[in-house]
Amino acid sequence: MLSIDPRSREPIYRQIMNQIKEQVARGILKVDDKIPSVRELSTQIVVNPNTVSKAYQELEREGIIVTMRGKGTFIAEQVPEEILVKDIESVKTKLKQVVLEGHYAGIEKEVMQDWVAWYYKQFGGKS
């Protein structure tokens, strides 16, 4: 079940996307697992169906989910190569911003590296 924070500065559709991605990374959702329909999820988390639809459209565009008419929406089997390249650039840009903010907050490089290793491990990666 997803948990939405209406007070967050992060848009609700992004919260939905990030939580689904996290569940996939943690192995909670696996390839071919069916996820709730737009209507079902909007009812569960009490948000506008258009918001859930936007999140699902973006997840599908990113290759995370696939929708089969008449069957439902499922976790996708693999991410196309061209999407991976674009994602790498996006992650590098976001990481640069985090490092910059950490620098100005006075956070030591080693502390940030420990945080990255900890989060990476949480998502099933090797540290």
C-alpha positions as CSV (number, residue, x, y, z in Angstrom):
1,M,0.0,0.0,0.0
2,L,1.2,3.4,-0.9
3,S,1.3,6.3,1.6
4,I,0.8,9.9,0.3
5,D,1.9,12.9,2.2
6,P,-0.3,15.8,1.1
7,R,2.0,18.3,2.9
8,S,5.0,17.2,0.9
9,R,6.5,19.7,-1.6
10,E,6.9,16.7,-3.9
11,P,3.9,16.4,-6.3
12,I,1.5,13.5,-5.4
13,Y,2.0,11.8,-8.8
14,R,5.8,11.8,-8.1
15,Q,5.2,10.3,-4.7
16,I,3.2,7.5,-6.3
17,M,5.9,6.9,-8.9
18,N,8.7,6.9,-6.4
19,Q,7.0,4.5,-4.0
20,I,6.2,2.0,-6.8
21,K,9.8,2.2,-8.0
22,E,11.0,1.6,-4.5
23,Q,8.8,-1.4,-4.1
24,V,10.2,-2.8,-7.3
25,A,13.8,-2.1,-6.2
26,R,13.1,-3.8,-2.9
27,G,11.6,-6.8,-4.5
28,I,8.2,-6.2,-3.0
29,L,6.8,-5.9,-6.5
30,K,8.2,-8.3,-9.1
31,V,8.0,-8.7,-12.8
32,D,4.5,-9.5,-14.0
33,D,2.9,-8.6,-10.6
34,K,-0.4,-6.9,-11.2
35,I,-0.8,-3.5,-9.6
36,P,-4.1,-1.8,-8.8
37,S,-6.1,-0.1,-11.5
38,V,-6.1,3.7,-11.6
39,R,-9.6,3.8,-10.1
40,E,-8.6,1.2,-7.4
41,L,-5.5,3.0,-6.3
42,S,-7.1,6.5,-6.4
43,T,-9.8,5.1,-4.0
44,Q,-7.2,3.4,-1.7
45,I,-5.0,6.5,-1.3
46,V,-7.8,9.0,-1.7
47,V,-6.4,11.1,-4.6
48,N,-7.9,12.2,-7.9
49,P,-7.8,9.4,-10.5
50,N,-6.2,11.8,-12.9
51,T,-3.2,12.1,-10.6
52,V,-2.8,8.3,-10.4
53,S,-3.2,8.2,-14.2
54,K,-0.4,10.7,-14.7
55,A,1.9,8.6,-12.4
56,Y,1.0,5.4,-14.3
57,Q,1.6,7.1,-17.7
58,E,5.1,8.3,-16.5
59,L,5.9,4.9,-15.1
60,E,4.9,3.3,-18.4
61,R,7.0,5.8,-20.3
62,E,9.9,4.9,-18.1
63,G,9.4,1.2,-18.8
64,I,8.6,0.4,-15.2
65,I,5.0,-0.8,-15.8
66,V,3.0,-2.0,-18.8
67,T,-0.7,-1.8,-19.3
68,M,-2.5,-4.6,-21.2
69,R,-6.0,-3.6,-22.3
70,G,-8.6,-5.7,-20.6
71,K,-6.1,-7.4,-18.3
72,G,-4.6,-4.7,-16.2
73,T,-1.3,-3.0,-15.3
74,F,1.7,-5.0,-14.5
75,I,5.4,-4.6,-13.5
76,A,7.4,-4.6,-16.8
77,E,9.9,-7.3,-17.6
78,Q,12.8,-5.1,-18.6
79,V,13.7,-1.5,-19.2
80,P,14.6,-0.6,-22.8
81,E,18.2,0.5,-23.3
82,E,17.4,4.0,-24.6
83,I,15.5,4.7,-21.4
84,L,18.4,3.6,-19.2
85,V,20.8,6.0,-20.9
86,K,18.4,8.9,-20.3
87,D,17.8,7.8,-16.7
88,I,21.6,7.7,-16.0
89,E,21.9,11.4,-17.1
90,S,18.9,12.3,-14.9
91,V,20.4,10.5,-11.9
92,K,23.8,12.3,-12.4
93,T,22.0,15.6,-12.5
94,K,20.1,14.9,-9.3
95,L,23.2,13.6,-7.6
96,K,25.1,16.7,-8.5
97,Q,22.4,18.8,-6.8
98,V,22.4,16.6,-3.7
99,V,26.2,16.8,-3.4
100,L,26.0,20.6,-3.8
101,E,23.4,20.9,-1.1
102,G,25.4,18.6,1.2
103,H,28.5,20.6,0.6
104,Y,26.7,23.8,1.6
105,A,25.2,22.1,4.6
106,G,28.6,21.1,5.8
107,I,28.1,17.4,5.4
108,E,31.4,15.5,5.0
109,K,31.9,13.4,1.8
110,E,32.4,10.2,3.9
111,V,29.0,10.7,5.6
112,M,27.3,11.2,2.3
113,Q,29.0,8.1,0.9
114,D,27.8,6.1,3.9
115,W,24.3,7.3,3.2
116,V,24.5,6.3,-0.4
117,A,25.8,2.9,0.5
118,W,23.0,2.4,3.1
119,Y,20.3,3.4,0.6
120,Y,21.8,1.3,-2.1
121,K,21.8,-1.7,0.2
122,Q,18.2,-1.1,1.2
123,F,17.3,-1.5,-2.5
124,G,19.1,-4.8,-2.9
125,G,22.4,-3.4,-4.3
126,K,25.9,-4.3,-3.0
127,S,27.6,-1.6,-1.1
